[in-house]
Amino acid sequence: MRTILQINWIVQSDRIFPLKLHSPKAEAARDAIAPFTELIKSPEYIHQTNLL
């Protein structure tokens, strides 16, 4: 059985996805958006990815 990850996404007007790393679903969310985003910044607490 396949599990669907349910997350409320916030996409900024400049097509940036902010991803909080301390969230319990952060790893699964990062894996889910990896095919259609690229990492822009990766400070300690939040990653910023750009929508391709």
ABEGO torsion letter per residue (X at the ends): XBBBBBBBBBBBAAGBBBBBAABAAAAAAAAAAAAABBBABBBAABBBBBBX
